[in-house]
């Protein structure tokens, strides 16, 4: 998830205003969330298109050396998105809206190049089916996070702790255990963690609106960072589901 501030509110600060003011807040909130979702889904679709074209063109072979490990270029492409996430999260206040947008689109392209390798491992049909299943699940979870009156903050804190544990478990399995059964357990936990984070992050992004709506430039930045956060939730949930249910090529 992107590391940006999380001021949480249990209600809009304009609740005591007139009906006209409340209606204006509702319209502004809908426009704000629609912008977040548009950015997020455009980024996901751009990543998917780049991944498919990169795989079909054969350019994905440049990411691996003859021994089967990642090449120097492969490591650069795989690590660059992580560097961009840190740069956006830590430099949001200093960067302009245009710079954040450019970094977001660059991040989506690099993620597409990095994820192109899944087309070498899984069948296109299973990738497509898991993608649409993820999209349906994400939509429902995000809708819950947007509409629920329950404060998901405590759950989010627990899930973030679980995410760190998940990363440790993945590293241990990659370098120590190398167990297929353990990998399935880790993947199932990954799906659950990112499903919960989808609802939590949606509520967090919604709550941010009431703190930035007075500043157009800041609101635009928060929309981009919110899109990045939901993008990461979606992609990670998709990858863990693919590891569980994807059909591998023979």
Steps between C-alpha positions, in 0.01 A plus 500: 500500500609853445628661821297820529320661789180349632279761668185307575162651565176339607292752315514799272589827671219666308225285651352793690460715191200548279359235268651689207845490661462130578399433140805687375724290727341178374549607138860598569569171675353300213711692249810451715449123535416465131830668416685260731334197338559633148871546568526163666320300229680687220828403666395136533388484136823667383701244700303213348539631146876554539543155658314328217682688223839455668440125527362458147789691345754273667661796675435327833800276422726801563409481869667162546849364447571162335517330844139598569558769763421867461742697283643837600227672299244271660603603850488868404148466359379297797639738763420828324127495590591464867733799474222704337254412778748622763574815299129582463420426864789693648500786248128558455499838674796629299391369160251664269182327388649454152812333639293260710288412197808436285648278771172310534482425128869408493441269795210330318714444188793357697263273692364375168851417378579328831176298506532390137670184627166365626408432136794258487376310806120507478255455216339813358154360577576453869661844524186655351262305724696582817521866395122531465443310825739740674320798346164374628634433849683832512185689401298340779768552765560860399126570503483361853789721609327803349155440648565344841456714810742278693846643564741260328807667648570231764454226241731684262774515765470124550510438124810715454675296771387187318643638176846527654466143627392391152813652345721319752320171430546543123872565542541199728321275255702634206840450662451240777191278484429501126173318570212501254248433778634792705482719189129419466441595864689827452301574184169440677606731783609757242154499341335552839738778604464699180124444494482660843739777401281584201208584729724677753682709240175600331367633831831680563493661156138608552585657836785696342252696287370697797854618576611599147183616323585864577825475299464402134869425444527289814178317420635407154816363661300297750289358217815372328644356822165338579498344153851367558395343831196326351706395196746322730214328686347383171823375342614315809161334547505401131850348523419298811176373344693409186746296706205316656275445200702575186554216251869466419628433152631152432 
